Amino acid sequence: MSAPDTVTKAAAKALNRAVETLTTTNRPHAGDKLRVGVDLGTASIIVTVLGPAGLPLATEMQVAQVARDGLVVDYMGAVDITRRLVKQLDERLGVELASAAIAMPPGVDRSASRAHQHVVEAAGLNVSQVVDEPTAAGTLLGVKDAVVVDIGGGTTGLSVFRNGEVVYVADEPTGGTHMSLVLMGRFGLTFEQAEAMKQDPQRQNDVRLAVRPVMEKMATIVEERITGRSGIERVYLVGGTSELPGIDTVFEDILGIETVVPPHPMMVTPVGIAMNDIGEED
């Protein structure tokens, strides 16, 4: 389900703007307080800059495989890409960005968090805040009594919200990469070809049928984690994998709870991360 009234107008506007600002720039005014989010994901690195109104001013993204299951596996590659994206944003906005928030899958150890922090600091930004990914997504969506499921490349993380506060987080090693592995075996593809197939609009039915067991496994993981928790009114699916047609229906069938995919689900977590940037102390 993706009905407009299941996502706030403010969130939908921010997500639409995030996509627009991949190619357009809204320059800030002198003295504007900017907030930055760095999403160091399994499939891509996304850096988003928000203006005072909480709307994206500029966004940079590059496909990259420098992290896996929340762990940085190519430190120098991650630094080089992040530094380049930050420099491009500095030039586009006409300012020198100073701080950023980052996010991690729920449950990863402190060493993984420190590695992400070192990458961002090496790119020239001070890390002001570290949040878990589904909680960052919930910041943007403004959820009250719901579950946010962030389906990344390597993991599926979830945060349970009660009255707008996070009461439970969890993470499991199943994500978009596992779908690509299924496609590789089913169609005899390389990993890169499988990734491209997931993005091909003309192959969506083939993809959906082949990876449905992975979708069902993800939904079952969430079901196991939320069993016995009352008052959950809605499930939100975010992350690039959530763009696959029919994934919301699979979750809804298994969970028996209204399931929503926001507009541009890949951008939900990056924008939510940026909203958590508290900047530098004066």
RANORRA-V847931 format. One record per backbone hydrogen bond with DSSP energy under -1.0 kcal/mol. NH is the residue of the N-H (numbers start at 0). CO is the residue of the C=O. E is the energy in kcal/mol with one decimal. If there is no record, write none. Layout:
nh=NH co=CO e=E
nh=NH co=CO e=E
This chain:
nh=5 co=2 e=-2.1
nh=6 co=3 e=-1.4
nh=11 co=7 e=-2.5
nh=12 co=8 e=-2.4
nh=13 co=9 e=-2.2
nh=14 co=10 e=-2.4
nh=15 co=11 e=-2.4
nh=16 co=12 e=-2.3
nh=17 co=13 e=-2.2
nh=18 co=14 e=-1.7
nh=19 co=15 e=-2.1
nh=20 co=16 e=-2.6
nh=21 co=18 e=-1.4
nh=22 co=19 e=-1.7
nh=23 co=19 e=-1.4
nh=25 co=56 e=-2.3
nh=31 co=28 e=-2.2
nh=34 co=49 e=-1.9
nh=36 co=47 e=-2.4
nh=37 co=100 e=-2.4
nh=38 co=45 e=-3.2
nh=40 co=38 e=-1.3
nh=40 co=43 e=-2.0
nh=44 co=61 e=-2.5
nh=45 co=38 e=-2.1
nh=46 co=59 e=-2.8
nh=47 co=36 e=-2.2
nh=48 co=57 e=-2.3
nh=49 co=34 e=-3.5
nh=50 co=54 e=-2.5
nh=53 co=50 e=-2.2
nh=56 co=48 e=-3.5
nh=57 co=48 e=-1.1
nh=58 co=20 e=-2.2
nh=59 co=46 e=-2.5
nh=61 co=44 e=-2.1
nh=63 co=42 e=-1.8
nh=67 co=70 e=-3.0
nh=70 co=67 e=-1.9
nh=72 co=65 e=-2.4
nh=73 co=65 e=-1.8
nh=77 co=73 e=-2.5
nh=78 co=74 e=-2.6
nh=79 co=75 e=-2.8
nh=80 co=76 e=-2.3
nh=81 co=77 e=-2.5
nh=82 co=78 e=-2.9
nh=83 co=79 e=-2.0
nh=84 co=80 e=-2.5
nh=85 co=81 e=-2.5
nh=86 co=82 e=-2.3
nh=87 co=83 e=-2.3
nh=88 co=84 e=-2.0
nh=89 co=85 e=-2.6
nh=90 co=86 e=-2.3
nh=91 co=87 e=-2.3
nh=92 co=88 e=-2.7
nh=93 co=89 e=-1.7
nh=94 co=89 e=-1.2
nh=99 co=125 e=-2.3
nh=100 co=35 e=-2.5
nh=101 co=128 e=-2.5
nh=103 co=130 e=-1.9
nh=107 co=104 e=-1.3
nh=112 co=108 e=-1.4
nh=113 co=109 e=-2.6
nh=114 co=110 e=-1.9
nh=115 co=111 e=-2.0
nh=116 co=112 e=-2.3
nh=117 co=113 e=-2.8
nh=118 co=114 e=-2.0
nh=119 co=115 e=-2.1
nh=120 co=116 e=-2.6
nh=121 co=117 e=-2.4
nh=122 co=118 e=-1.0
nh=123 co=120 e=-1.6
nh=124 co=119 e=-1.9
nh=125 co=97 e=-2.8
nh=127 co=99 e=-2.5
nh=130 co=101 e=-2.1
nh=132 co=103 e=-2.6
nh=135 co=131 e=-2.1
nh=136 co=132 e=-2.2
nh=137 co=133 e=-2.0
nh=138 co=134 e=-1.5
nh=139 co=135 e=-1.2
nh=140 co=136 e=-2.2
nh=141 co=137 e=-1.8
nh=146 co=233 e=-2.2
nh=147 co=158 e=-2.5
nh=148 co=235 e=-3.3
nh=149 co=156 e=-2.9
nh=150 co=237 e=-2.6
nh=151 co=154 e=-2.6
nh=155 co=171 e=-2.9
nh=156 co=149 e=-2.5
nh=157 co=169 e=-2.7
nh=158 co=147 e=-2.1
nh=159 co=167 e=-2.9
nh=160 co=145 e=-3.2
nh=161 co=164 e=-3.0
nh=163 co=143 e=-2.3
nh=164 co=161 e=-1.8
nh=166 co=159 e=-2.9
nh=167 co=159 e=-1.0
nh=169 co=157 e=-2.0
nh=171 co=155 e=-2.0
nh=173 co=171 e=-2.3
nh=175 co=151 e=-2.8
nh=176 co=152 e=-3.8
nh=178 co=174 e=-1.1
nh=179 co=175 e=-1.9
nh=180 co=176 e=-2.1
nh=181 co=177 e=-1.8
nh=182 co=178 e=-2.2
nh=183 co=179 e=-2.4
nh=184 co=180 e=-2.0
nh=185 co=181 e=-2.6
nh=186 co=182 e=-2.6
nh=187 co=183 e=-1.3
nh=193 co=189 e=-2.3
nh=194 co=190 e=-2.4
nh=195 co=191 e=-2.1
nh=196 co=192 e=-2.3
nh=197 co=193 e=-1.7
nh=199 co=196 e=-1.1
nh=202 co=199 e=-1.8
nh=206 co=202 e=-2.5
nh=207 co=203 e=-2.8
nh=208 co=204 e=-2.2
nh=209 co=205 e=-2.1
nh=210 co=206 e=-2.7
nh=214 co=210 e=-2.1
nh=215 co=211 e=-2.8
nh=216 co=212 e=-2.0
nh=217 co=213 e=-2.4
nh=218 co=214 e=-2.6
nh=219 co=215 e=-2.5
nh=220 co=216 e=-2.3
nh=221 co=217 e=-2.1
nh=222 co=218 e=-2.5
nh=223 co=219 e=-2.6
nh=224 co=220 e=-1.8
nh=225 co=221 e=-1.8
nh=226 co=222 e=-1.2
nh=228 co=225 e=-2.4
nh=232 co=144 e=-2.6
nh=234 co=257 e=-2.6
nh=235 co=146 e=-3.0
nh=236 co=259 e=-2.8
nh=237 co=148 e=-2.8
nh=238 co=264 e=-2.2
nh=241 co=238 e=-1.5
nh=242 co=239 e=-1.7
nh=243 co=240 e=-1.7
nh=246 co=243 e=-1.7
nh=249 co=245 e=-1.8
nh=250 co=246 e=-2.0
nh=251 co=247 e=-2.5
nh=252 co=248 e=-2.5
nh=253 co=249 e=-1.8
nh=254 co=250 e=-3.1
nh=255 co=251 e=-2.2
nh=259 co=234 e=-3.2
nh=260 co=0 e=-2.1
nh=266 co=263 e=-2.1
nh=270 co=266 e=-2.1
nh=271 co=267 e=-2.4
nh=272 co=268 e=-2.8
nh=273 co=269 e=-2.0
nh=274 co=270 e=-1.8
nh=275 co=272 e=-1.5
nh=276 co=273 e=-1.7
